[in-house]
Amino acid sequence: MMIRSIISAALLSLAAGTALPSFARDSGSATQPDSARYNRPVKVMIITMLGPEAQVWLDRLGPWKTVPIAGLSPDYPNVHCNRHDVCVVTTGMGYANASASIMALTFSARLDLRHTYFLISGIAGVDPARGTAGSAAWAKYLVDFGIQWELDAREIPADWNSGYLDINTKNPSQKPALDYRNEVFNLNPELADAAFALSRNVVLADSAEAEAARSNFSYAPANQPPAVIQCDIASSNTWWSGTLLGQRAREWTNIVTDNKGVYCMTAQEDNATVEALKRASSIKRVDLNRVAALRTGSDFDRPYQGQTSADNLLHYAEQGGFATATENLYRAGNPLVQDIVTHWRQWHNGVPRR
């Protein structure tokens, strides 16, 4: 159920094989062109996908200087940077917008991003077995849920537990060769742990509407107040709702991460965003060890007992999670941003040991 609250909010305002691509192993090997001329250095670049996700940052960390970047989304043509070298970019929604915007950003000479920390900051659907509306999750793995084969749900073989199977495999439990090389990204675990440690005790926003929605669930953590957690993100351009689809997201995450990843957030753009950053890292314009991903639950990826998947999808806006999810992007993400800026000498050369 991919970030379904976006629509109402908008209206309201690896080579083949089994190895995972690790950022620690891919910091870029090509030489930076001699003709490159950088302008403003950036300590933190906050990557948002739609206006409300950006606005919670823009309302708090200004004043801002507008930096137009050729090739950004026509809806969001400017990067906003403050005096502390913290910047906010909005890519637009979906794979195409995210990848195109990040390519434009990272290949522009207007900003020096060679030592920048990137914070992906967006809302998502949440697995009620791992979180609730408003929960904020720091991820170590980004998994592309869309790179699969799919059978018509009405024609699934009787001995299969899913209509999805990995490309060029024979059944839903086999691991693919990862030929696309962006099926899964392993973010820097030291950065993810540092971000979690800095934010784990923050007081997150909640609401009466979200409390009422989560009371429909009979189990924790779905029926508990939101918290900062660590678990992983599955991306797809297809928004979905359903218990069986949610179970497949869990299984797919396990398969492609060799049982190291734990699915909890269903989002849209993150694998496309990081693939674009990876291209920029190949000529040392960015450092992939400096990418963090934070997603907050705006609604549930599956129904509560007695509810249909259709009802869960069609009435997502009634779950009351959008306002708390957008607010909690700032509350959970800002401790990392401020620590980097305040202690830049320690962060400049990489994630400091703790």
Disulfide bonds with the S-S distance in Angstrom:
Cys81-Cys87 2.03
Cys231-Cys264 2.01
